[in-house]
C-alpha cells in the first residue's frame, strides 16, 4: 500500500514540475513574441482578460491580475493613452466605470495569440496525431477538474 502511495506522489511531483516548466517556456516564448508588439507583458495580461471575459471594473481586473487597484489604474491609464482600452460608464449604474477593449487592443491580442499558437503548432509537429489528441483530452480534463475546485 505504501509503495503505491509513493509511486502516486512521485507522479504528482513529476506532473507538477512538468506543468511548471511548460508554463515557464510558454511565458518566455510569449515575452519574446511580445517584443514585436507595442505592449508590455502586464498590458498583455490585462488585454487578454478583457478579450476573454469582456468589460470589467478596475477592481475586477485587479483581482484577476493579482495587482493592487492603484497599479491596475496606472496600467489602464497607459493603455487608454495608447488607445487599447477606454473607460465607459455602466449603463445600469453610472457610478460604475468599466474598462472596454478597443479594436486596436483586440487586434494586438489576436495577433499575439496567433503567434503563440504558431509556436505551439511547431512544437506539436514532433508528436503523432494520437499523442496530440491524448494531450488535448488530458489537458482539457485536467482544466475541468481544476475549475471544479
N, C-alpha and C positions, 0 to 999 in steps of 0.2 A: 504494500500500500504506500509506504513512504517513498519507494523508488519511483512509483507512478507520479506522485506529487512533485518530486524533484525534477522529473522529466518535464512535467507541465510548467513548472516555474522556470526551468531553463528555456522552454519555448517562449514564454512570456518575455523573458529578458531579451531574447534574440529578436522577437517581433517589435518590442518597444524600441530597441536600438535601430533596427532597420527603418522603422517609421521616422524616427528622429533624424537619421542620416539622409533619408529621402527628402524630408522636409527641408533640411539644410541645403541640399543640392538644388531643389526647386526654388528656394528662396534666393540662393546665389545666382542661379541662372536668370531668375526673374529680375534681379537687380542689374545684371548685365544687359538684359533686354531694355530695361527702363532707361538706361543711359542714352538710348536712341530717341527718347521722348522727353517733352518739356515738363515733366512732373517728378517729384521726389517720391521715394518709397512710401512715406506716410500718406502723401496725397493719393498714391495709387490705392492704398488700403481703403481710404475714405471713399474714393470714387467707386471702388469695387463694391463696397457695402451699399452705396446709393444705387448703383446699377442693379444689384441683386435684389434689394428689398424696397426700392422706391424712396420717396421723400421721407426725411427723418428730422427730428429736432436735434439741436446741438447735444442735448442730454442723451438722447437715444444713440447718436453716433459716438459720443464719448464712451458710453457703456460698451458698445460693440468693439471699440478700438482699445479699450482699457486705458484711456487717457483722461486727464483732468479736463473739466469743461473749458477752462481758460486756454489750455493747449489746443483743444479742438477748435475753439473760437478763432485763435490765431491761424490755424491751418485753413479753416473755411474762409477767413479774410483773404488769405493769399490766393486760394483757389477762385474766389469770387473776382478778385482783381484780374486774374488770368482768364476770366470768362469760362471757367469749367463748371461752376455751380452758381446758383443765385438763391437769395433768401426770399421766401414767399410767405405771406400771411395765410394761416389756415382758414379755409372757407367757413368752417363751423365756429371757430373761436379766434377772433382777430388778435388776441393777445399771444397766440402761439405762432411761432415762426418756424417754418420748415426749410430744410436745405434741399434744393431741387437740382438734379443733374441736368446740365445743359448739353446740347448736341456735341459741342467741342469735347466736353469731358467724356461723354458716352463713346464718341468715336475713338478717342485715345484708349479707353479701357478695352474696347472691342479689338483694336489693333494689337494691343499688348497681349490679350488673351489668345488671339490667333497665333502670335509668335510663340507663346508658351506651348500651345497645342502642337505647333510645328516641331518644336524641340522634342516634346514627348513622343510624337509620331516617329521621329528619327530614332529615338531610343527603343521604342516598341518594335521597330522593324527587325530587331535582333531576336525577337521571340516568335514562336509559332503562333498561328491563328488560335489554336486551342489554349495555349498559355495566356494569350491576351484576353480571351473570353473568360477563363477561370479567374484571372486577375481582376477583371472588371466586376465579375459577380461577387468575388470575395470582398473587394473594396466597398462595393455598394452595400453588401450585407453588414460589414463592419460599421460603416457610416450609420446605417439604420439602427443598429444596436446601440451605438454611442448616442444617437439622438434621443433614444428612449430613456436614457439615464437621467 
